[in-house]
Amino acid sequence: MPRIKQTESICSVVRALDLLGDRWSLLLIREVVFGTRRFDDFAAHMGIARNVLSNRLSRLVSVGILVQAPLRTDGSRMGYKLGAMGEDLVPVLVALMQWGDRWLHTPDSIPIRLLERSTGKEIPRMRLRGTTGQELGLRELDWAPGPGAGHPAAAALIQAYESQRRIEPRPIPQAPARKAPVVKAKTSSPKTTSRKRRTAP
């Protein structure tokens, strides 16, 4: 990993966006995912200027997102495929596609459906899941400072995030209402009246 200058942001989101650069980088990854390997095919599918394409390919290869590989067994022509960094971006691309399908299309206008090859079934929408597999929403997420939180480029931002952090009180389940005990009315036992014996005159 390159050494970080103190003036640079160490936010992972900022660094990832700086590395990818612009829309062409993600579109190149899209092309490779769908099987495009040749320079000329990239240019034709994307409508990108060849000098811009050459620049983006060189950059993605230099950082390891793409790697060059021979198109033929004789190695006479080279193409491009995903490196390890590029394969880790596939879920990002899929999530972006699914987001676009959901919010920027109607069900009848979605251009491509992603399928699981072994079953032919459409893959479900990608969601964040917890350690036991349950789906997580925004309210279920929390964060903690990482090992680099004390870096001068991050400390102030981390402190600001910490001051903004709000944990809503968790609802306490209420115990079921207790029924008032039924008090039975006491019944008085019948009084026995003693009869006086009459004495004979």
Buried (B, 14 or more C-beta within 10 A) or exposed (E): EEEBEEEBBBBEEEBEEEEBEEEBBBBBBBBBBEEBBEBEEBBEBBEBEEEEBBEBBEBBBEEEBBBEEEBEEEEEEEBBEBBEBBBEBBEBBBEBBBEEBEEEEEEEEBEEEEEEEEEEEEEEEBEEEEEEEEEEEEEEEEEEEEEBBEBEBBEEEBEEEEEEEEEEEEEEEEEEEEEEEEEEEEEEEEEEEEEEEEEEE
